[in-house]
Each structure stands twice: as C-alpha cells, then as structure tokens.
Amino acid sequence: MEVPLSLLKFKEKFDPQLEKFLAQKIRENGQVDSQLVQVLKETKKIISGGKRIRPAFMFFAYRACGGKAEEAILEACCAIEFFHTFALIHDDIMDNSPLRRGKPTLHRVLGVPTAILVGDLLQTYAWENLSLASFPLPILQKGLIECLNEHHLRLAKHDATLALNEEVFAIEAWVPRTRIKALYG
C-alpha cells in the first residue's frame, strides 16, 4: 500500500514527538530498573512500526476544524497511538498472533504476563500524554477524554462479544470458581 504524501509529512512531525516521550521514559526507568528498560526497548520496536492512521485522522480533523495548537494536538495524538498499541498488544495475546507489523508479537518475545503489563503501561502513557497536552482543561474533558473513554468501552465490548461468541472462555475465567459456588449455591 502506498502511503499518501500528507500522511508521510504528518509522520515526520509526529514520530519525533513519540520518540521523545519514549526516550524520556527509558531514561527515567533506567535509574530504577534495567529490566524495565529492556522491556521498554522491545515495546519501542512495536510502536515504531505502523502507518499512524489514527493519530493522523485526529491531527487532520483538528486542523480542518480550525485548530492551531500544533504541539498540543501532537501530544494528544501520542495518546491515541499509545492507546492503539495497548489494544493491539492485548488483541495479539487474545488471538495468540505470532507477528505484528512483521515482527514477533510482544507476548512471543516477553511472555504473556509481561506483555499484558506493557499494554497496561501504554494505556497509562496514553492518559499521561492527554494530561500533558497543553489544551485548556474543559477541551480535554469534553472532547479528548470522552472520545478515548468511548473508544475504550467499544473495544472492551467488542473483545468480550468476540470471546463469548467464540466460546473462548467460560464464566469461570471472569469469576473464581469459589465465588460462583457462593453466588449460585
């Protein structure tokens, strides 16, 4: 698939913003735990691929509506990319996918428990980027946060529906067996 020129120009602006945030997180965590740094470097490999369609849509929609705060919208776009990658990591685990963006999936490289935690960490990074975006708080609350929450709810409903329809798990996966016995006798 050929990537449109405007998307390439967006990536030229966006990727350094994303790289800067990840490099900062690697530096911060390097002072605490060298194993976490290795996990973040593996995560960075996963994030560094991709077309950046979702953040590009957000950026161009913002600009089309007259938005001029480029730094703020790029920070918010990082949140969308982190959230998307969090969802991909968890989806790869659920589907037991061997590859993502032509590379081994994170759960194949680091194991399922670590990949789950990395996905959760990226969700935290998404919220952190929204809080760093230099938009006035009412705009963040009304627009971006509600949008991300709605996307998260739809994703969770979709994953649960797929899992239930495919009978991937039973209710015991949601509630420990002892609670089920206590609830239903």
Buried (B, 14 or more C-beta within 10 A) or exposed (E): EEEEEEBEEBBEBBBEBBEEBBEEBBEEBEEEEEEBBEBBEBBBBBBEEBBBBBBBBBBBEBEEEEBEBEEBBBBBBBBBBBBBBBBBBBBBBBEEBEEBEEBBBBBBBBEEEBBBBBBEBBBEBBBBBBEEBEBEEEBBEEEBBEEBEEBBEEBEEEBEEEEEEEEEEEEEEEEEEEEBEEEEE
